[in-house]
Amino acid sequence: MIPRPHPRPMTPTTPPPNAPPGSAVRPVLPSPSRRTAALHGVHVPLVTPFTAGGELATDALEELAHSVLDAGATGIVALGTTAEAATLDPAERAAVTEVCARVCHERDVPLTVGTGGNDTRATERALAALAAQAPQATAALVPVPHFTRPSAAGVLAHFARLAAGSPLPLVVYHIPYRTGQPLDAPALRELATLPGIAGIKLAPGRIDEQTVAFLGELPPGFALLAGDDVLLSPLLALGATGGILSSAHLATGRFAELAAAWRRGDPARARPLGHALARLSAALFREPNPAVVKGVLHAQGRIPTPDVRLPLLPASPAAVTAALRHLTRLGPTHPLPLPAPPAHPGSPAALTG
C-alpha cells in the first residue's frame, strides 16, 4: 500500500466578531485566490461505491479518492452526476462529503462539491449548508437550472444572486443536453465575469462556433474545465484549464499526462494520447454513466460491487469487457512535469491541465 501523508489539523472555526458567548461558530475559509488557483488539471468526480446490501461503502470511497490522487489527479469532486447524487439521501450525501473532505484536507488538494438545482432560494440554502459542513471545499459545482428552462437572462440572474451570497466560489455546470438550456458565447462570457464565479464545467456535447468563440476570450484567471470526456483533448488544445472527468477513475495518470502535454505545448505527444483516451471514454459512456465505470472498477477489485441505483441499471458484461480492452491498450503512464498554471488561462500559453 502506498504510504499516506499524515493528517493535517482540520480547518478551525471561530465565532463571528463581537459575538456573545455561546453563539454559533463559522468556518474559517481558505482565501479566494488559493481556491481559484486550484481549479486546473484533472479532477475526478468520484463514484459512490455500494456494498452488496446497498449501503454506502465509505472505506472503498476513501481508498478510491486516495488512489486517483496517487495516480496524478489534481483534485476530486464529490456529489457530481457520476456519484449518483440524486439517489442519495441527506445522510448519505453528508457521509460522502465528509469522506471526500477528509481526504482532500489530508492531501492538501482541492475539493469541489456538487449542489443546487432549479430553485434559486433552495440552492442558496444548500450552499450555506455546504460551507458549514465542508469549509475547506475549494468550490461548489452548481448546474444551470434544469427542466424549467429559464431564459439566458434568467440563468444569469440565478447565478448572480447565488454568487453574491455564496460562502464558496461557484463552478457553473453547463451541460445543455441535460438541462435543455443552451447558452451562447456572450451569455457564457457574462457568467464568467460575475464576481464569485470561479469557473465553468463545459459539457456542450460538441465543439461548435459558440464553444470556440467562448474559449477564445476567457477572462484572465478564469477556470474552464472540460466536462465531456471524449472532447477533453481538443478542449485542452483550445485553452481549457483542465477537466472534471468520470473516465479519469481509470488511467488517471494518462489523463494527467495528456493535460501536461498540451500545457507544455507538446502536440506530438498529446494528439495520439488524446485519441486513445477518447476511445476509452467513448467505451465508458457506451451505457449510462457511471454504470460502465463502476463495472470496470469492480472488475479491478477497487470497489465491492458494480451496483448502481435505479433508475440506472448495471453495465452489461460486453460493455465492461470492451472498456477493459481499451484500458489495456493504453499502456503505462509516462509522467510529464506539470508547469505552474498561467495567469491568463484563455491565452495560447495557458493550455493547462
Residue pairs with C-beta under 8 A, 6 or more apart in sequence:
2 66
2 70
4 66
4 106
5 106
5 107
5 108
6 106
7 102
7 105
7 106
8 105
8 106
8 108
10 105
10 136
11 27
11 28
11 29
11 30
11 105
11 135
11 136
12 28
13 25
13 26
13 27
13 28
13 135
14 25
14 26
14 28
15 23
15 24
15 25
15 26
16 23
16 26
26 132
27 131
27 132
27 135
27 167
28 135
29 131
29 135
29 136
29 167
29 168
30 136
30 138
32 169
35 110
35 138
35 139
35 168
35 169
35 198
36 139
36 169
36 198
36 199
36 221
36 223
37 341
38 74
38 75
38 109
38 110
38 138
39 110
39 112
39 138
39 139
39 171
39 198
39 199
39 223
39 225
39 241
39 242
40 74
40 223
40 241
40 242
40 341
40 345
40 352
40 353
41 73
41 74
41 75
41 241
41 242
41 256
41 259
41 338
41 352
41 353
42 72
42 73
42 74
42 242
42 243
42 245
42 248
42 252
42 255
42 256
42 259
42 353
43 73
43 74
43 75
43 76
43 77
43 110
43 112
43 225
43 242
43 243
43 244
43 245
43 248
44 68
44 73
44 75
44 76
44 77
44 244
44 245
44 246
44 248
44 249
44 252
45 76
45 77
45 78
45 80
45 81
45 82
45 83
45 114
45 244
45 245
45 246
46 61
46 64
46 65
46 68
46 76
46 77
46 78
46 80
46 82
46 83
46 96
46 100
46 249
47 64
47 82
47 83
47 84
47 246
47 249
47 290
47 293
47 294
47 297
47 303
48 56
48 61
48 83
48 84
48 85
48 88
48 92
48 96
49 56
49 57
49 60
49 61
49 64
49 294
49 297
49 303
49 304
49 305
50 56
50 57
50 304
50 305
50 307
50 308
50 309
51 57
51 304
51 305
52 304
52 305
52 307
54 307
54 309
56 92
56 95
56 96
57 303
57 304
57 305
58 95
58 96
58 99
60 302
60 303
60 304
61 96
61 99
61 100
62 99
62 102
62 103
63 302
64 249
64 297
64 302
64 303
65 76
65 99
65 100
65 103
65 104
66 103
66 107
67 252
67 302
68 76
68 248
68 249
68 252
69 76
69 103
69 107
69 109
71 252
71 253
71 256
71 333
72 252
72 253
72 255
72 256
72 257
72 333
72 335
73 109
73 248
73 252
73 256
74 109
74 110
74 242
74 256
74 353
75 104
75 109
75 110
75 111
75 112
75 138
76 100
76 103
76 104
76 109
76 110
76 111
76 112
77 111
77 112
77 113
77 114
77 141
77 244
78 96
78 97
78 100
78 101
78 111
78 112
78 113
78 114
79 85
79 88
79 93
79 96
79 97
79 113
79 114
79 115
80 114
80 141
80 244
81 114
81 178
81 289
82 246
82 289
82 290
82 293
83 96
83 114
83 290
84 290
84 308
84 309
84 312
85 93
85 114
87 309
87 310
88 96
94 133
97 113
97 130
97 133
97 134
98 133
98 134
100 111
100 113
100 134
101 111
101 133
101 134
101 136
101 137
104 110
104 111
104 136
105 136
110 138
110 139
111 134
111 136
111 137
111 138
112 137
112 138
112 139
112 140
112 141
112 171
112 244
113 130
113 134
113 137
113 139
113 140
113 141
114 140
114 141
114 142
114 143
114 173
115 123
115 126
115 127
115 130
115 140
115 141
115 142
116 123
116 126
116 127
116 140
116 142
116 143
116 162
117 123
117 143
117 145
117 146
118 145
118 146
118 147
118 148
120 145
120 158
120 161
120 162
123 142
123 158
123 162
124 161
124 162
124 165
124 166
127 140
127 142
127 162
127 165
127 166
127 167
127 168
128 167
130 137
130 140
130 168
131 137
131 166
131 167
131 168
137 168
138 168
138 169
139 168
139 169
139 170
139 171
139 198
139 199
140 166
140 168
140 169
140 170
140 171
141 171
141 173
141 201
141 244
142 159
142 162
142 170
142 171
142 172
142 173
143 172
143 173
143 174
143 175
143 178
143 179
144 155
144 172
144 173
144 174
144 175
144 176
144 179
144 181
144 183
145 154
145 155
145 158
145 179
145 181
146 178
146 179
146 180
146 181
147 179
147 180
149 179
149 180
149 181
150 158
150 181
152 183
152 184
152 187
155 181
155 183
155 187
155 191
156 187
156 190
156 191
156 194
159 170
159 172
159 191
159 194
159 197
160 194
162 170
162 196
163 170
163 194
163 195
163 196
163 197
164 195
164 196
166 196
169 196
169 197
169 198
169 199
170 196
170 197
170 198
171 197
171 198
171 199
171 200
171 201
171 223
171 225
172 191
172 197
172 199
172 200
172 201
173 200
173 201
173 203
173 227
174 183
174 188
174 200
174 201
174 202
174 203
174 204
174 227
175 201
175 203
175 204
175 205
175 227
176 182
176 183
176 204
176 205
177 203
177 205
183 191
184 210
185 210
185 211
185 213
185 214
185 217
188 200
188 202
188 210
188 214
189 214
189 217
189 219
191 197
191 200
192 200
192 218
192 219
192 222
193 219
198 222
198 223
199 222
199 223
199 224
199 225
199 241
200 222
200 223
200 224
200 225
201 225
201 226
201 227
201 244
202 211
202 214
202 224
202 225
202 226
202 227
202 228
202 235
202 240
203 226
203 227
203 228
204 210
204 211
204 228
204 231
205 228
206 231
207 231
207 234
207 235
207 238
211 235
211 238
212 238
215 224
215 235
215 238
215 239
215 240
215 346
216 238
216 239
216 346
217 346
218 224
218 239
218 344
218 345
218 346
219 346
220 343
220 344
220 345
220 346
221 343
221 344
221 345
222 345
222 346
223 241
223 242
223 345
224 235
224 239
224 240
224 241
224 345
224 346
225 240
225 241
225 242
225 243
225 244
226 232
226 235
226 236
226 240
226 242
226 243
226 244
226 245
227 243
227 244
228 235
229 243
229 245
229 246
229 247
229 248
229 277
229 278
229 281
229 284
229 285
230 278
230 281
230 282
230 285
231 278
232 240
232 243
232 245
232 255
232 258
232 274
232 277
232 278
232 281
233 258
233 262
233 270
233 271
233 273
233 274
233 275
233 277
233 278
234 274
235 243
236 242
236 243
236 258
236 259
236 262
236 263
236 270
236 274
236 351
236 352
236 353
237 262
237 267
237 270
237 351
239 345
239 346
239 347
239 348
239 350
239 351
240 352
241 341
241 345
241 350
241 352
241 353
242 259
242 352
242 353
243 255
243 259
243 353
245 255
245 281
246 284
246 285
246 289
246 290
246 293
247 255
247 277
247 280
247 281
247 284
247 285
247 293
248 255
249 293
249 296
249 297
250 280
250 284
250 293
250 296
250 297
250 323
250 327
251 277
251 280
251 327
251 330
251 333
253 333
253 335
254 273
254 276
254 277
254 330
254 333
255 277
256 333
256 335
256 338
256 353
257 273
257 333
257 334
257 335
257 336
258 270
258 273
258 274
258 277
258 353
259 338
259 352
259 353
260 335
260 336
260 337
260 338
260 339
260 353
261 267
261 269
261 270
261 273
261 336
262 270
262 351
262 352
262 353
263 338
263 339
263 350
263 351
263 352
263 353
264 336
264 339
265 351
266 336
269 336
276 326
276 329
276 330
277 330
279 326
280 323
280 326
280 327
280 330
283 292
283 319
283 322
283 323
283 325
283 326
284 292
284 293
284 296
284 323
285 292
286 292
286 319
286 322
286 323
287 315
287 316
287 319
288 312
288 313
290 308
291 306
291 308
291 312
291 313
291 314
291 315
291 319
292 315
292 319
292 320
292 323
294 303
294 306
294 307
294 308
294 314
294 315
295 306
295 314
295 315
295 319
295 320
295 323
296 320
296 323
296 324
296 327
297 303
297 306
298 304
298 305
298 306
299 306
299 320
299 324
306 314
306 315
306 320
307 314
308 314
338 353
339 352
341 350
341 352
342 349
342 350
342 352
344 350
345 352
